[in-house]
């Protein structure tokens, strides 16, 4: 539920000197520790964290201690899909005041490099991204964050929905990168949290035909609620043949691969029409996989790598606050900060039942 303005001051309360945080000491080992409340710099904001979504990357660090070149070498606090309340501001902060409700864009960039200055700051090599080693994340009662990566949320947008702006941003970024046009036919392979929010994103961009595939009926039904027009259960149907049938053998204008599965990537590639586009959103477990190069060349298929997002939060907040997308049902499991390990296990082992697991560092809402 959303928080009335008169309740916000009570929620902020008197600022403590210490806080609870869920610290991952090593894979599968999460411990609740008492840590100092962060001290804000001149351009930083202290946020009382209200809701944090569990992401697939959190689970990967929890299970394996690394993702590609990012390796957990010391205890770390996970969690980066987050929202909260401004509890204190640095002396140079001008955009926020104590009590403001905010969505938190987790990647703080340098603002000076070529990528930042060109607007593609998601490619900044100096980015400090929450819960990406060695940067601590948001499974804590308080975090500090630079003000230019915070965005005020309207009163009728809940903290849980505001936390979903982060995965929703991935779909927005992919739609922008592929220049998705109204009336397009889109295929999305994999209905995990990013795939599901991508369904809402492409619908917001005006996609007319949205074909989704997964092996879990619950996730396919969730995609339908978000606007998918055709559902393919990969255990029961041939993805290639179904997409040919639905598109009358033309193929889709744009395909998103969000599962991080080599087979799904190859299906996504085969689903694209001549002159169409493929967005690679999910990361497979291995660095190199085989693709049909003649198919790509002969059909002039454009392939886009998708790395996080840039300049998406204002649009994401507007989309989710519009009332056109009911995303509340995606939140299937709720845990307190003390139950962070249970939350991680639920997200890790019950993918067929859980759509989005959320942790509430300062108490269940």
C-alpha positions in Angstrom: 0.0 0.0 0.0 1.1 3.6 -0.5 2.0 5.8 2.4 0.1 8.9 3.2 2.2 12.1 3.5 1.1 12.5 7.2 2.6 9.1 8.0 6.0 9.7 6.4 7.4 11.9 9.2 6.5 9.1 11.7 8.2 6.5 9.4 11.5 8.6 9.3 11.6 9.0 13.0 14.7 9.9 15.0 17.9 9.0 13.2 19.8 6.1 15.0 23.5 5.7 15.1 23.4 2.0 14.2 21.3 -0.1 11.9 20.6 -3.7 11.0 22.0 -5.1 7.7 21.9 -8.5 6.1 25.5 -9.3 5.3 26.6 -12.2 3.0 29.8 -13.5 4.5 30.2 -16.2 1.8 27.8 -18.1 -0.5 24.7 -19.4 1.4 25.8 -17.6 4.6 23.8 -14.4 5.4 24.1 -12.9 8.8 22.2 -10.0 10.4 24.7 -7.5 11.7 24.6 -4.2 13.6 26.5 -1.6 11.6 26.9 2.2 11.7 24.4 4.2 9.9 26.2 5.7 6.8 27.5 9.2 7.0 26.3 11.3 4.0 28.6 13.5 1.9 27.8 16.9 0.6 25.9 15.7 -2.5 24.4 12.5 -0.9 21.1 11.6 0.7 20.5 9.1 3.5 17.6 6.9 2.7 15.5 4.8 5.1 15.0 1.7 2.9 11.4 0.5 2.7 11.4 -2.2 0.0 14.0 -4.2 -1.8 13.3 -6.7 -4.6 15.3 -9.9 -4.8 17.0 -10.0 -8.3 18.5 -12.9 -10.2 21.9 -11.3 -9.8 21.4 -11.4 -6.0 20.7 -15.1 -6.2 23.7 -15.7 -8.4 26.0 -14.0 -5.9 24.3 -15.9 -3.1 24.8 -19.2 -4.8 28.2 -18.8 -6.6 29.9 -15.7 -5.1 30.5 -14.2 -8.5 29.0 -13.1 -11.9 31.5 -13.1 -14.7 34.3 -10.7 -13.7 32.5 -9.5 -10.6 33.7 -11.6 -7.7 32.7 -11.4 -4.0 36.0 -11.2 -2.2 34.8 -9.9 1.2 31.5 -9.8 3.0 28.9 -7.9 1.1 25.3 -6.6 1.4 23.2 -7.6 -1.5 20.0 -6.0 -3.0 19.7 -3.2 -5.6 16.0 -3.0 -6.6 15.0 -0.5 -3.9 12.9 2.5 -2.7 12.6 4.4 0.5 12.3 7.7 2.4 14.7 10.5 2.6 16.0 10.6 6.2 18.9 13.1 5.9 20.4 15.3 3.2 23.9 16.5 2.5 24.6 20.3 2.6 24.7 20.6 -1.2 21.5 18.6 -1.9 18.8 20.8 -3.4 16.3 18.3 -5.0 15.1 16.6 -1.9 14.0 17.2 1.7 13.5 14.9 4.6 10.4 12.8 4.2 10.4 12.6 0.4 9.6 9.2 -1.0 12.1 8.0 -3.6 13.0 5.3 -6.1 16.7 4.6 -6.1 18.6 4.1 -9.4 21.4 1.8 -8.1 24.3 2.7 -10.4 26.2 5.9 -9.6 28.5 6.9 -12.4 31.4 9.3 -12.7 29.6 11.8 -15.0 32.9 12.7 -16.7 33.9 9.9 -19.1 33.0 9.7 -22.8 30.1 7.3 -22.1 28.6 9.5 -19.4 28.9 12.6 -21.5 27.3 10.9 -24.5 24.3 9.9 -22.4 25.2 6.2 -22.2 26.2 6.3 -18.6 25.3 2.7 -18.1 28.6 1.9 -19.8 30.7 4.0 -17.4 33.7 1.9 -16.3 33.7 3.7 -12.9 30.1 2.9 -12.0 29.4 2.1 -8.4 26.4 -0.2 -8.6 24.6 -1.4 -5.5 25.3 -5.0 -4.6 28.0 -5.4 -7.3 31.3 -6.2 -5.6 32.8 -4.4 -3.8 29.8 -2.0 -3.4 27.3 -2.8 -0.7 23.6 -3.0 -1.5 20.2 -2.2 0.0 19.4 -5.2 2.3 20.0 -2.7 5.2 17.8 -0.3 7.1 19.7 2.8 5.7 21.8 3.5 2.6 23.4 6.7 1.3 23.2 7.6 -2.4 24.1 10.5 -4.6 21.1 12.8 -5.1 21.2 12.7 -9.0 20.4 9.0 -8.9 17.2 9.4 -6.8 13.8 10.1 -8.1 10.7 11.3 -6.2 7.7 9.0 -6.5 4.1 10.1 -6.4 2.0 9.5 -3.3 -0.1 6.8 -5.0 2.9 4.6 -6.1 3.7 2.1 -3.4 7.3 1.5 -2.2 7.0 -2.1 -3.7 6.0 -0.7 -7.1 8.8 1.9 -6.9 11.3 -0.9 -6.3 10.0 -2.6 -9.6 11.1 0.5 -11.6 14.6 -1.1 -11.6 13.8 -4.3 -13.5 11.1 -2.4 -15.5 13.9 -0.1 -16.7 15.7 -2.9 -18.4 12.7 -3.5 -20.7 12.4 0.3 -21.3 16.1 0.4 -22.3 15.7 -2.6 -24.6 12.7 -1.1 -26.3 14.5 2.2 -26.8 17.7 0.5 -28.1 15.7 -1.4 -30.7 13.6 1.6 -31.6 10.4 -0.4 -30.9 7.5 1.1 -32.9 3.8 1.1 -32.1 2.0 -1.8 -33.7 5.1 -4.0 -33.6 5.2 -7.8 -33.1 7.5 -8.7 -30.3 8.7 -12.1 -28.9 10.1 -12.3 -25.4 11.9 -15.5 -24.3 11.8 -16.1 -20.6 9.3 -14.9 -18.1 11.4 -14.3 -15.1 11.0 -10.9 -13.3 12.9 -9.0 -16.1 10.9 -10.8 -18.8 7.6 -10.1 -17.1 8.4 -6.4 -16.7 9.6 -6.3 -20.3 6.1 -7.4 -21.3 4.7 -4.3 -19.6 7.4 -2.1 -21.1 6.8 -3.2 -24.7 3.0 -2.7 -24.2 3.7 0.8 -23.0 5.7 1.4 -26.2 2.7 0.3 -28.3 3.6 -3.3 -29.2 0.5 -4.9 -30.7 1.5 -8.6 -30.8 3.4 -9.8 -27.7 4.5 -13.5 -27.8 6.0 -14.9 -24.7 7.6 -18.3 -23.9 8.4 -20.0 -20.6 8.0 -23.5 -19.0 6.1 -22.3 -15.9 2.3 -21.9 -16.4 2.1 -19.4 -13.5 4.7 -17.1 -15.2 2.9 -17.4 -18.5 -0.4 -16.4 -16.9 1.3 -13.4 -15.2 2.6 -12.3 -18.6 -1.0 -12.5 -19.9 -2.2 -10.2 -17.1 0.5 -7.7 -18.2 -0.6 -7.7 -21.8 1.0 -10.7 -23.6 -1.2 -11.7 -26.5 0.2 -15.2 -27.1 1.6 -17.7 -24.6 4.0 -20.6 -25.5 4.7 -23.3 -23.0 8.1 -24.6 -24.2 7.4 -28.0 -22.6 4.3 -28.5 -24.6 4.8 -26.5 -27.8 7.4 -25.9 -30.4 8.5 -22.3 -30.1 9.6 -21.9 -33.7 6.5 -23.4 -35.2 4.2 -21.4 -32.9 5.8 -18.1 -33.8 5.6 -18.9 -37.5 1.9 -19.8 -37.1 1.1 -16.6 -35.1 3.0 -14.3 -37.5 1.9 -16.1 -40.6 5.5 -17.1 -41.2 6.7 -13.5 -41.3 8.5 -13.5 -37.9 8.5 -10.8 -35.3 9.9 -7.3 -35.6 11.8 -7.5 -32.4 12.8 -10.4 -30.1 14.0 -10.1 -26.5 16.0 -12.9 -24.9 15.7 -12.4 -21.2 16.2 -15.9 -19.8 20.0 -16.1 -20.2 19.5 -19.5 -21.9 21.5 -20.5 -25.1 18.5 -22.4 -26.5 16.2 -19.5 -25.8 18.7 -17.2 -27.5 18.7 -19.3 -30.6 14.9 -19.5 -30.7 14.8 -15.7 -30.3 17.1 -15.3 -33.3 15.1 -17.6 -35.4 11.9 -15.8 -34.5 13.0 -12.5 -36.0 11.7 -11.4 -39.5 14.0 -10.4 -42.3 15.5 -7.0 -41.3 14.3 -7.4 -37.7 16.1 -6.9 -34.4 17.3 -9.1 -31.5 18.0 -7.7 -28.0 20.2 -9.9 -25.8 19.1 -9.1 -22.2 19.8 -12.3 -20.3 23.4 -13.5 -19.8 24.0 -17.3 -20.4 26.2 -19.2 -17.9 29.0 -19.6 -20.5 30.8 -16.7 -22.3 30.5 -18.1 -25.8 27.6 -19.9 -27.5 27.0 -20.8 -31.2 24.7 -18.8 -33.4 23.7 -19.1 -37.0 25.8 -16.5 -38.7 24.4 -17.0 -42.2 20.9 -16.5 -40.8 22.0 -13.2 -39.3 23.8 -12.0 -42.4 21.3 -13.2 -45.0 18.4 -11.6 -43.1 20.3 -8.4 -42.0 19.2 -9.0 -38.4 20.4 -6.3 -36.1 21.6 -7.5 -32.7 21.7 -5.3 -29.6 23.5 -6.0 -26.4 21.5 -4.7 -23.4 23.5 -3.7 -20.3 21.3 -2.4 -17.5 19.7 1.0 -18.6 20.2 4.7 -18.8 17.8 7.7 -18.4 14.9 5.4 -17.8 13.7 6.1 -14.3 11.5 9.1 -14.9 9.7 7.3 -17.7 9.5 4.1 -15.7 7.9 5.9 -12.7 5.4 7.6 -15.1 4.4 4.3 -16.7 3.9 2.5 -13.3 2.1 5.4 -11.8 -0.3 5.8 -14.8 -2.5 3.0 -13.6 -2.3 1.3 -16.9 -0.3 -1.6 -15.5 -1.2 -3.5 -12.4 2.1 -4.9 -11.3 1.2 -5.4 -7.6 0.3 -9.0 -8.3 3.9 -9.7 -9.2 4.9 -9.5 -5.6 4.2 -12.9 -4.3 6.5 -13.2 -1.2 7.3 -10.7 1.5 10.0 -11.0 4.2 11.4 -8.8 6.9 15.1 -8.0 7.0 15.7 -10.7 9.6 14.4 -13.2 7.1 16.7 -12.2 4.2 18.2 -15.6 4.0 14.7 -17.2 3.8 13.9 -14.7 1.1 16.9 -15.7 -0.9 16.1 -19.4 -0.6 12.5 -18.8 -1.6 13.6 -16.9 -4.8 16.3 -19.5 -5.5 14.3 -22.7 -5.0 10.7 -21.8 -5.8 10.9 -20.2 -9.2 7.7 -22.0 -10.3 5.7 -20.4 -7.5 7.4 -17.1 -6.7 7.3 -14.2 -9.2 8.9 -11.4 -7.2 10.3 -11.7 -3.6 10.6 -8.5 -1.6 12.5 -7.7 1.6 11.3 -4.9 3.9 14.4 -3.6 5.9 12.3 -1.4 8.2 9.3 -3.7 8.7 6.5 -5.2 6.6 4.2 -2.5 5.1 
